[in-house]
Amino acid sequence: MAKDPICGMEVEEKNAKWTSEYKGKKYYFCAPGCKKKFDADPAKYAK
């Protein structure tokens, strides 16, 4: 399970509909709103 970096919700990687890649790492999101927020400022949320 991956953790949505925006809201902290756990996301099943194989079923994730929304993903982004930042600096070679893939991030998973529970909803399109979380992905949009991450994509607007990935450095703020990427760990």
DRENLUMTI-688298 format. One record per residue (C-alpha): residue in three letters; x, z, y. Coordinates in steps of 0.05 Angstrom, whole numbers, padded with zeros to 5 digits, always signed. Example, Ala and Ser with C-alpha at 12.3 -4.5 7.8 and 13.67 -1.06 7.14 Angstrom:
2
ALA+00246+00156-00090 SER+00273+00143-00021 
// end
This chain:
47
MET+00000+00000+00000 ALA+00023-00016+00070 LYS+00005+00022+00132 ASP-00027-00013+00191 PRO+00023+00001+00248 ILE-00033+00004+00299 CYS-00087+00050+00270 GLY-00049+00080+00210 MET-00100+00056+00159 GLU-00073+00037+00090 VAL-00077-00037+00073 GLU-00070-00069+00004 GLU-00016-00121+00015 LYS-00043-00173-00035 ASN-00112-00171-00004 ALA-00092-00167+00069 LYS-00125-00220+00112 TRP-00085-00206+00174 THR-00009-00204+00175 SER+00047-00215+00224 GLU+00122-00221+00216 TYR+00170-00189+00265 LYS+00246-00189+00258 GLY+00241-00209+00185 LYS+00192-00155+00165 LYS+00119-00167+00147 TYR+00065-00123+00176 TYR-00005-00115+00149 PHE-00069-00101+00189 CYS-00138-00076+00171 ALA-00173-00117+00225 PRO-00160-00176+00272 GLY-00161-00128+00331 CYS-00101-00090+00304 LYS-00063-00155+00292 LYS-00078-00179+00362 LYS-00054-00114+00392 PHE+00011-00116+00351 ASP+00024-00189+00367 ALA+00018-00174+00442 ASP+00076-00124+00439 PRO+00108-00120+00370 ALA+00169-00082+00393 LYS+00124-00024+00413 TYR+00094-00016+00343 ALA+00148-00042+00295 LYS+00189+00011+00260 
// end
